[in-house]
């Protein structure tokens, strides 16, 4: 650690007897290390070697000098040798050194010194250690500990720099992932590695600070203490390493900031892309559903319902549109912040803005079209209502009063007063309607407009004809001049007129009076005949129009209720069934309710499509042809079988509803639809609707007797009643409990009903038989093609669906072994079913003889068909 006068480093070789035994490689390593410690400037001046051989022999000195000369790696300025102190060896060294000086091959002077004082002439004592008579503060163990710490720190700094460089290369070469999960995972992994690197740097800095503190500790403890050059060099080295470490950390932080920013941008981009795909898919669904709003409606109520659906759809879609606009704004923010993937973001933002604007524009256009359609249907319905009121007015005018002048004038005034109301109700120009509503007039609507206009013209024509008739009746009715034969000239009475002549004149006058009376009677009969004829004709037309008006009213009621029914089905399918597949509503659906849509709604969608696409349109086509309504029902009768399937699924649907009726999902759907009734009320609609048809058909048939199409109406009513019976039977059959087998294997259900039943078994106890004969059992029988089931009806005491009865299965009889006795003495309502050659006999009492006859005939058909099958 000492220095020469010009600052050259001093290396001391202390007296060491085993110096020659040190391996050459280790000796070279030590010399190389020692010469690398001083700065390049000091090492460039050259080293001063102090070789202490005071206790050694000349031969060892010579060997040491030769070894040092051969191995010393640095520049030498001076070699000072403390020669042996013994007299003989000192003299020998002087002589030998002079003769062997060239053997050392050193280009620097080698000075042999005899004492420490001579050494101090070359090197100041403050730069020499205590064993050489100097005052340099030096502890070899402390020096080794310090150098070891510095070297370890230098190695730590080097390794840290290499690791940071390697990690930086890894980050730079990492490809950015294409999905959110991988990007997030990569960012977390890189952040974790960065944090570990920062922790290693922090520990290395702490290590360097500790080493620097130990070097400057003497100065800290004693400000007057002066560090030697070696300590100063160590301090400089540690400070340089710390500065290098800080520079490396700063460079890494800058690189990491850019890399982290890029990864975070990538993560935001991947989130943006994922959200874009989700929002784009939602927008596609919204656009597809919006494109389905092509129907302009077929009535005011229908259009109002479509407008309500459109508003509801727009409300439901608002969340998707808001998300899309927010996502587009997020993309715009990326563009403004110079995101590295601007070229990829711009098209997506443009598409989102376009889709949102297109949805808003399309929705507004649909609303405008529907408002225009509502306006048109309002005009048409006003005209239809006006025409119906006109027809009713014509039909309601009393015939007898119209025969008088005052009555005719009063009726005429009623007609004229009614015609004055045409201003706001009448379609004036058909071509103007076509022009004003051209963009919504499809073929069906155009045809409807034409029919309404034709009806209006027909009604006006009827009014014109009635006006002409009434005007004639209202004209002043003056008595017509009757042609009367001239009376004979009066005879001049003479005072002497003969009695015979007077009698003759009297007879002629009487005959003349008699003819005049008969002529009056004849003319009066003629007038009365004409009046009765007109009255009968008027009554005929009155009854005809009244009958037509009632039938038309029933048809209108059928169509209007059919439209309302279709709208209710659509409302349930869109407001409940479709929402069960909506991802935005998934969190409200309990796991047990998921994937149960088919159970809850059955084949309601199939029913909706049948009524909306087929049946309703067919009815609308026949609105002007009442005689074809029955044929319309008959043509679609096979499709009505879908109601049996719906009713068969009803118990499962009711059970599921009872279990989850309080679900947040159903409550939210009901709130969005603004329904006052819960879903179960709407699930009953198909059952209620199928029963409505038979009432409407009966009403039409009541006023269509002896009219065209009456037979079709009767046949349609019979078929609908048959379907109702099948539906009713199915509803009862599915309520059977306790039957172990499969009811479907018993064949078609033919009949079902409640009866009193007595049993008589040959194998039974006599008292049991006697008791059974006098105490009937209440049993509900189900007659199938292959078996008859005996069940006990159990009424439920709950409310709503829970009131429905159930049928507890008791036993059954195979129809292949059944016989029947049609009449039982003493009661026209009883018949017998016996089993296995009358081993078991069941006496069955029907509610009425007619029910008994129906069951006996049906059982006879089953047994006959079985016999024919056996043959």
Helices and strands as residue ranges (DSSP letters): E 10-13, G 19-21, H 24-37, H 40-45, E 47-52, H 58-71, E 76-82, H 87-100, G 101-104, E 110-113, H 116-122, G 125-127, G 130-132, H 140-173, H 180-215, H 217-221, H 229-291, H 300-336, H 342-396, H 399-402, H 405-419, G 420-424, H 430-436, H 443-474, H 499-572, I 573-577, G 578-581, G 583-588, H 597-601, H 604-610, I 611-615, H 616-621, G 626-628, H 629-635, G 637-641, H 642-660, H 664-673, H 679-683, H 685-702, H 710-733, E 736-737, G 743-746, E 749-761, H 766-774, E 777-784, E 787-794, G 800-803, E 806-814, G 815-817, E 818-821, E 830-835, E 840-845, H 849-870
